[in-house]
Amino acid sequence: MIEALYWWDQAARFKEEALRFNDADRQVELLELAATCEAVAIDVEDRATSG
């Protein structure tokens, strides 16, 4: 499930990047990107075949 791991990693990076900014608008933007990446990761996991 490499694809999902990629999106989880991207979400974590955006969250870390958000912590580096004092600008609230920039933080919100980065956290929204993180949330989108998490949603994609969940979707990829849901669509993956088990077994």
N, C-alpha and C positions, 0 to 999 in steps of 0.2 A: 504494500500500500504506500509506495513511494510518493505518489501524487498527493495524497492527503498529508503526509509528513511535510512535504514542501510548503503547503498552504498553512499548516500549523506554525512552521518555522517563520514564514513571512509575517504572520500575525504577531508572533513574539517580537520580531524585529521592529515592527511598527510601534508596538507598545513601549519598547525600550527607547525608541527614538522620541516618542511623545514625552517621556520623562526628562529629556534633555532641553526641552524648550520651556521658556517662561511665558510665551505667548499662548493665551488660552485658545484662540482660534486655530492656531497651528496644532495644538494638542488635540483638540476635538477632531480636526481633519485626520490626523494620524490614527486616533482611536477608532474613527469610523472605518478607515481602511483596514485596521486590524479586525474589526467586527466582520467586515466583508470577507476577509481571508478565512476567518473562522467558519463563516457560513458555507463557503466553498468547500472547506475541508470536511465539514459535516456532510454536505451533499455528496462528495466523492466517497466518503465512507459508507453512506447509506446505499449508494448505487453499486458498491463493490459486491462481487459474488462471494458468498461464504464458502469455505472449504478449500 
